[in-house]
Amino acid sequence: LSFAHDPAGAGFVTDVTISTLAETGRSGDWGLAYGAGSLTHRYGAFTANRAKLLEGSTNATDQAHRQQFIALTLAAADFYLVSDPDLDKDGDYGDERVWAIELSAAIDLLLEAHVLSGNDDYLRRARYFGDIAVNVFWGAYDLPRASTDTAHYEALTGAGNLGLSLLHLHSALLTRFLPDRRLRIEKNGVGYRLSLPTVPGARYRLSESTTLNGWTSIEEKGADGITLEFTVAPSASAERRFYRVGAVENIP
């Protein structure tokens, strides 16, 4: 934290002289020299991990450091909100072509930034890079390509990492943007309130059963896309009753 990191500009300080702590190298944005890993998004993911490790600490210094780590993480992620990899590069062996690990690291950084900030722009940008990754590295292949100018799979270039990053992206998108379709049941002063998220334009039917074999319709309601509620009065008998709610018409 004491070094003059500049994620959105000159990059993270990555190399120093031990005796003097003088800066001798910084991370790049895109691009990956063969066997090296000095990309800005990799160091941004590191600062995000440090911020998460300090999250539960009650120490004031730890919390101050955590805020610094978060600021560095978001600054690095902000750079990738407006920066694309040059997918047309076709240089000498390994020094210019785009590797799978580059998109993997960028996606991971943006996902971390989304968790730390709650800003959906980071998640949408991660989805953007995910779409690029699928089109460029998979295409018609069963396994992801090692780089943009090869047709074979190679673990060294991070193709496996990219697959894992896409799984994390898929999970984050499902959690954030798909509505929860579960039926919720709560007790109230009248009896029980049944509620569920809905799709605009659909009609939903509440049914009951005592055996789960045959169902009796109780009520139908139209939905406008927000939570739909049904109220069920308590049974006068001791007989158990089951309830279900389903769409009456095809969901638009």
N, C-alpha and C positions, 0 to 999 in steps of 0.2 A: 504493500500500500504506500510505501514511502517513495516509490519511483514515479516518474512523470509519465504515467500511462496515458495514452490518447487513442482509445478504441476506434473512434469515428474519424480519426485523422491519420497520425503517424503510426498508430498501432500500439500494442502492449510492449513494454520493455521485456525482452526475452533472454538477453545475454548481457552479462556484466563482468568486469574484471574483479576477481575476488578481493584482491588487496586494496583496491581503491573504490570499488562499487561503481566504477565508471561504466556508462552504457556502451555496449558494443553491438547490439542487434535488437531489432524490433520485429513483431509479427507482421505478416502481410495480410491482405484482404482475401482474395481468391488466389488460386495457384498453389501448387505443392511440388517442391523439389523432391526427387526420388528418395524415399526413405525419411524425409523430414516432415515435421508437423508444426510449423510455426504460424498457423493461421489464426487470425483474430477471433474467429468464432470458436476455436478450441479453447483459447484463453478466457473468452467470455463464459463458456460453459463451466470452466474451472471456478471463476469468481461466483457464479450462481451456486455451485455446490458449497463453496465456503459460506455464502450467505445462509443457506439452508442449515448448515451445521451449527451456526450461531443463533438460530431462530429461538430456541428454547432457553437460552442463557438469560439470567437476570443481571449479569454484570454490565455496568454502564459502558465500560470500554468495549466489551464484546458487541454490544448493541450499536455503538458508534461505528465499529469496524464493519458490522453487518450492513449498515446503511451505505458505507463506502463500496462494499462489494456489490450491493444491489445497483448503485449508480454506475459502476463500471460495466456490469452485466447489461443494463438497459442501453448504455451508450453504444456498446458493441452490437446489440440487437438492432438498434436504430439504424446503424450503418447498413445492415442487410435488408432493412425495409425498402431501401432505394437502390440497392446494388445487386446486379445479376452476374452469374459466372459467364465467362466468354466461352460458349460451347462450340465456337467455330475454330478455336485454336488447334493447331495440328503441328506441334513442334517436334524436336528431337526426342528421343526415348525418355519419357517420363518427366521432362522438365517443364512442359507447357500444357499438355493435354489435361482435361478435367478428370479427376478421380472420383469414385463413388463417395469416398470419405469426406470430400469437400461439402457435398450437399447434405450428407449425414450430419456433419458437425453444425452446419448452418441451421438445419431443422431442429436439432437438439437445443441449440442456443435460443432460438425463437420460442420453443416450447417452455424453456426455463424462464424466459422473460415474461411469458404469458402468466405463468404460475406466480411469479413475484409481483407482477403489476396488476393482473386482472384485465389488461388491455387486449381486447379481441383482435386488434390489428396484428399483433405478433402471431396469433394462432392462424389468422387468415394468410399471412405471409408464409408461415410454415406449410400450409396447405398448397400454396403456390409452388414452393420448392418441391413439395412432395409430388405434385403433378408432373413437374419437369423431370424428376428422378425416374418416375415410372415410364414416361415416354422415351427418355434418353437411354436409360440403363437396362430396362427390360425390353420394351418394344415387342418383337416377335420371339425373343429368347426365353427359355425356361428359367435360366439363372441370370442374375444381373451381370452386365459386362464389367470388366475391371476398370475401364476408362472409356472416354468418348471416341477413341480411335482404335479400340480392340473389340474382338468378338468373343473373348473367352472370359471365364470367371477366374478371379484371383483374390485370395483372402487378404493379401498384402495391401491392396488398394482400398480396402474397407467396404467391399460390396456387402459383406455380412452385416457390418455396422449400419449400412443404409437400410437394409431390410428391417432391422430392429427399430431404427428411427421411424420408419413408416408405420410400424405397429404402434409405437407410442403416439404418433400423430393421429392414427385412426381412433385410439382410445380417447384422446383428448377431444377430438371432434364429436364423438358420440356423447361424451359426458357434457359437453358445453352446448351443443346445438340441437340434439334430438330431444324432444319432450319425453317426460316420464309418463308412460302409459299405464302405470299401475293404479288399480282401484284402491282408494283409501277409505277406511271406515272409522268414524269417530262417534263417540256417544255424546248426545246433546240432551236438552231438556225435554224434547219430544220423543226421542227414541234413538235412532242412529242416522248419521249423515254419511252418505256415500258420495265420494267426489272423484273425478278423474279429469285429466287434460283431454281436450277434444280437437277435432279437425273442423274448420269452418265449413258449413253447408251440410254436414252429416246429421242424421237423426240417430239418437241412442235410445235403447229400450232397457228398462229395468225389469228383470224377471226373478221369480222366486221358485224354490223347490224344497221339498222335504226329503226327497230320496236321491236327488241328482240324476234321476232317470227321465223325469218329465218336468218341464218348466212352464210356469204360468206368467203371462205378461201382466205387469202391474202399472207401468207408466211409460210414456214416450216423451222425449224432449228433443227440440232442435238445438244445434250447437253453433256457437259463433267463434270458436277457436280458443276460448278461455276455459277455465275450469267449470265443469258441469256438475250440478249437485242434485241428488235425490235424497228424500227423507223417508225413512222406514219406521213405522210405529212398532212398539214392542208387541210380541205375540201374546195373545191371551192364554194360549195353551203352553204346555211344557214341551211341546214337540219342537225339535230343532228345525231351523229353516236356513236355507242357503240362498245366496243372492248372486246374480251376475249382471253385468251391464255390457251390451254389445251394440255395434252399429247396425241399424235397421237397413240402411241403404248403403250402396257402395261408397266408400270414402272418396271424395273428389281427388 
